[in-house]
Amino acid sequence: MKSESNVGNQLATTDPCGFATDHVISRDGTVIGYYQIGHGPGLALVQGAMGTARNFMQLGEALADSFTVFIPDRRSRGLSPAGGDAGGDDYGIQKEVEDLDALLTKTGAGYIFGLSAGALISLQAALKLCAVRKAVFYEPPLFVNGLPIALMKRYEKEMAEGRLAAAMITAMKATQIGPQVFNVMPRGLLELLTDKMMESEDRNAGSGDITMRMLAPTLGHDFHIVAEMNGKLENFRAISADVLLLGGSRSPNFLKVDLDALEKVLPRANRIEFSGLGHSAAWNYDKQRNPDGNPERVAEELKRFFTGS
């Protein structure tokens, strides 16, 4: 899913100076906006949960000397607000793949990089879309050892009750990617601190920033995708594209187990683990909000893989 060391990491964005913006229309009429930068073969970056396209600005800049980089905002966030309910009752992985298909069709891009829940979307796209020639998946949350169903249901209940801070804490516990303090601090105090953090974000958010309060409802969409894709591991044996699997040594163990299982299934996959990095390595580096970000290091491996060097 997404955030790792800091609940407020989704605001670790840079001014998208130098990025063009455009949009495509998905099959169901949803507008999908995207940023574009660089020159060369087309590469699409697919975001995970609790983030927007702007979290990939530094990664896009690091790749722009070798690729034309397209960074779509998934429906319900950022440049793609038209699908405010993520497409309605029929929302699912198919909608997300259709959104990506529209982008690849318009731009001619044949390379994709997916992070977390975005890696699940990218996996399905590599399985279903002939346009995908090469793909990189960074820690897709397959939960091969079982879904945290009780916590996912608790998140839904807390969101329905309007208990946003409580829902955010539950989501972090479900995905095991909150800071270690989550495991020892009393729940009530965590909720209070999270609520204060959201209030501070709301006050200090600049133009174009997407706050935690705005993104929190989209976590339900990503949990929906995770649940839908659970148990589908064997399907990916049919992926014919060349694949690179990425992960961090500091990421939660369940994501490493998921990568182990996926590596055994994919017929044409290599794998790299970044020493000292975690789940948020591909996001913008920010000393305060995401000190674990190292998009330049991630970009190095993407360049090697996609260029064949």
C-alpha positions in Angstrom: 0.0 0.0 0.0 1.8 3.1 1.1 3.3 5.3 3.6 6.2 4.0 5.7 8.0 6.2 8.1 5.7 9.1 8.4 1.9 9.3 8.2 2.1 12.6 6.4 4.4 11.4 3.6 1.9 12.0 0.9 2.7 15.7 1.0 6.3 15.0 0.1 5.9 16.5 -3.3 7.9 18.8 -5.5 6.7 21.7 -7.7 6.0 20.0 -11.1 8.0 22.6 -13.0 9.0 21.3 -16.4 6.1 18.8 -16.5 3.4 19.1 -19.1 -0.1 18.0 -18.2 -2.7 16.2 -20.3 -5.5 13.7 -20.0 -7.1 10.6 -21.5 -10.6 9.4 -21.3 -11.0 5.9 -19.9 -13.5 3.4 -21.3 -16.2 4.4 -18.8 -15.8 8.1 -19.5 -13.6 8.9 -16.5 -11.0 11.6 -17.1 -7.5 10.4 -16.2 -5.0 13.3 -15.9 -1.3 12.8 -16.1 2.1 14.6 -16.0 4.6 14.2 -18.8 8.4 14.9 -18.9 11.4 13.8 -20.9 12.2 12.3 -24.3 12.6 8.7 -25.4 10.7 5.4 -25.1 7.4 5.8 -23.2 7.4 4.8 -19.5 4.3 5.0 -17.3 4.6 5.2 -13.5 1.6 3.9 -11.5 1.1 5.2 -8.0 0.1 3.2 -4.9 -2.1 4.1 -2.0 -2.1 7.4 -0.1 -0.2 9.1 -2.9 -0.6 11.0 -6.1 1.3 11.5 -9.3 3.2 14.3 -7.6 4.9 11.8 -5.3 6.8 10.6 -8.4 8.1 14.0 -9.5 11.7 13.3 -8.5 11.6 9.8 -10.0 10.2 11.3 -13.2 12.9 13.9 -13.4 15.6 11.3 -12.8 14.3 9.2 -15.7 13.6 12.1 -18.1 17.0 12.0 -19.8 16.2 8.4 -21.1 12.4 8.2 -21.4 9.3 10.1 -22.0 7.8 9.6 -18.6 4.0 9.6 -18.0 2.7 9.9 -14.5 -1.0 9.4 -14.3 -3.1 10.3 -11.3 -5.3 7.3 -10.5 -9.1 8.0 -10.5 -10.3 10.0 -7.5 -7.1 11.9 -6.8 -5.0 14.8 -8.1 -5.5 15.4 -11.8 -8.2 12.7 -12.1 -11.0 14.0 -9.8 -13.9 13.1 -12.2 -14.3 9.6 -10.8 -14.9 10.8 -7.3 -16.4 7.5 -6.2 -13.6 5.6 -8.1 -16.1 4.6 -10.7 -19.1 3.5 -8.6 -20.3 0.1 -7.6 -18.5 -1.6 -10.5 -15.1 -0.3 -9.4 -12.3 -2.8 -9.4 -9.0 -3.8 -10.9 -10.5 -3.8 -14.4 -11.3 -0.1 -14.2 -7.8 0.7 -13.2 -6.4 -1.5 -16.0 -8.7 0.3 -18.5 -7.4 3.7 -17.2 -3.8 2.5 -17.8 -4.8 1.1 -21.2 -6.2 4.4 -22.3 -2.9 6.1 -21.4 -0.7 3.5 -23.1 -2.9 3.6 -26.2 -2.7 7.4 -26.5 1.0 7.7 -25.7 2.4 4.6 -27.3 4.2 3.8 -24.1 5.3 0.1 -23.6 7.0 0.3 -20.3 5.4 0.4 -16.9 6.5 0.8 -13.3 4.0 0.1 -10.5 4.5 0.7 -6.7 2.5 -1.2 -4.1 -1.2 -1.2 -5.0 0.0 0.4 -8.3 2.1 -2.7 -8.7 -1.0 -4.9 -8.5 -2.6 -2.8 -11.2 0.6 -3.1 -13.3 0.7 -6.9 -12.8 -2.8 -7.2 -14.1 -2.0 -4.8 -17.0 1.0 -6.9 -17.9 -1.2 -9.9 -18.0 -4.0 -8.4 -20.0 -2.5 -5.6 -22.2 -0.4 -6.5 -25.3 1.1 -3.0 -25.2 3.1 -3.8 -22.1 6.6 -5.0 -23.2 8.5 -4.6 -20.0 7.3 -4.0 -16.5 8.8 -3.3 -13.0 6.8 -4.1 -9.9 7.8 -2.6 -6.5 6.4 -4.7 -3.6 2.9 -5.5 -4.7 0.8 -6.4 -1.6 -0.3 -9.9 -2.6 -0.8 -11.0 1.0 0.0 -14.6 0.0 -0.2 -15.7 3.6 -3.7 -14.2 4.1 -5.5 -10.9 4.1 -5.8 -8.8 7.3 -9.6 -9.1 6.9 -10.6 -8.0 10.4 -8.5 -4.8 10.1 -9.8 -4.0 6.6 -13.4 -4.3 7.9 -12.6 -2.1 10.8 -11.2 0.5 8.5 -14.5 0.5 6.5 -16.5 0.8 9.7 -14.4 3.7 11.1 -14.6 5.6 7.7 -18.4 5.1 7.6 -18.6 6.6 11.2 -16.5 9.6 10.1 -13.6 8.5 12.4 -10.9 9.4 10.0 -7.9 9.3 12.3 -9.0 6.0 13.7 -9.4 4.6 10.1 -5.9 5.8 9.2 -4.3 4.1 12.1 -6.2 0.9 11.3 -5.0 1.0 7.7 -1.4 1.5 8.8 -1.7 -1.6 11.1 -3.3 -3.6 8.3 -0.5 -2.9 5.9 2.3 -3.1 8.5 4.0 0.0 7.0 3.5 2.5 9.8 6.5 3.5 12.0 7.5 1.2 14.8 6.0 3.4 17.4 2.6 2.3 16.1 3.2 -1.0 17.9 3.8 0.4 21.3 1.9 3.7 21.6 -1.7 3.6 23.0 -4.3 3.6 20.3 -6.1 6.7 21.7 -2.8 8.7 21.7 -2.1 7.6 18.1 -5.5 8.8 17.0 -5.1 12.1 18.7 -1.7 12.7 17.1 -2.9 11.7 13.7 -5.9 14.0 14.0 -3.5 16.9 15.0 -1.2 16.1 12.1 -4.1 16.2 9.6 -5.2 19.5 11.0 -1.7 20.9 10.5 -1.5 19.5 7.0 -4.8 21.2 6.1 -3.5 24.5 7.4 -0.2 24.3 5.7 -1.1 22.7 2.4 -0.1 24.6 -0.7 -1.6 24.8 -4.1 -1.8 21.4 -5.7 -1.0 19.5 -2.4 -3.3 16.5 -1.8 -3.7 16.1 2.0 -4.2 12.9 4.0 -7.8 14.0 4.6 -8.4 14.0 0.8 -6.7 10.7 0.2 -8.0 8.7 3.1 -11.2 7.6 1.3 -9.1 6.2 -1.6 -7.6 3.7 0.8 -10.8 1.8 0.6 -10.4 1.6 -3.2 -6.9 0.1 -2.7 -8.1 -2.4 -0.1 -10.8 -3.4 -2.7 -8.0 -4.1 -5.2 -5.9 -6.0 -2.7 -8.9 -8.2 -1.8 -9.8 -8.7 -5.5 -6.3 -9.8 -6.4 -5.7 -12.0 -3.4 -5.4 -15.7 -4.4 -4.6 -14.8 -8.1 -0.9 -15.4 -7.9 -0.9 -18.3 -10.4 -2.6 -16.1 -13.0 0.7 -14.2 -13.4 2.5 -17.2 -14.7 1.0 -16.2 -18.1 2.8 -12.8 -18.2 5.0 -12.8 -21.2 6.7 -9.4 -20.7 10.2 -9.1 -19.2 9.8 -8.3 -15.5 12.0 -6.7 -12.8 10.9 -7.1 -9.2 12.1 -4.5 -6.7 11.9 -4.3 -2.9 13.7 -2.8 0.1 15.6 -4.6 2.8 13.8 -2.4 5.4 10.3 -3.2 4.1 7.8 -5.3 6.0 8.5 -9.0 5.9 5.2 -9.9 4.3 6.1 -7.9 1.2 9.3 -9.9 0.9 7.3 -13.1 1.2 5.0 -11.9 -1.6 8.0 -11.1 -3.8 9.4 -14.6 -3.2 6.2 -16.1 -4.3 5.8 -13.9 -7.3 9.4 -14.5 -8.4 8.7 -18.3 -8.5 5.7 -17.8 -10.7 6.8 -15.2 -13.3 8.6 -16.9 -16.2 10.9 -14.0 -17.1 11.7 -12.1 -14.0 14.8 -10.7 -12.3 14.9 -9.3 -8.8 16.8 -6.6 -6.9 16.6 -5.7 -3.2 17.7 -2.2 -2.2 19.9 -2.4 0.9 18.8 0.1 3.6 15.7 1.2 1.7 12.0 0.5 2.3 8.6 0.7 0.8 8.7 4.4 0.1 12.1 4.5 -1.7 10.6 5.5 -5.1 8.8 8.5 -3.6 10.2 12.0 -3.5 13.0 12.5 -0.9 12.0 15.0 1.7 14.1 15.4 4.9 11.0 15.8 7.1 8.2 13.9 5.3 10.0 11.1 3.6 13.7 10.8 4.6 13.7 7.2 3.2 13.0 8.4 -0.3 15.7 7.6 -2.8 14.2 7.9 -6.3 17.6 8.4 -7.9 18.6 4.9 -6.8 15.4 3.4 -8.0 15.8 5.3 -11.3 19.2 3.8 -11.9 17.8 0.2 -11.9 14.8 1.2 -14.0 17.2 2.7 -16.6 19.3 -0.5 -16.6 16.3 -2.7 -17.0 14.3 -0.8 -19.6 17.4 0.0 -21.7 18.8 -3.5 -21.5 22.1 -2.2 -20.2 
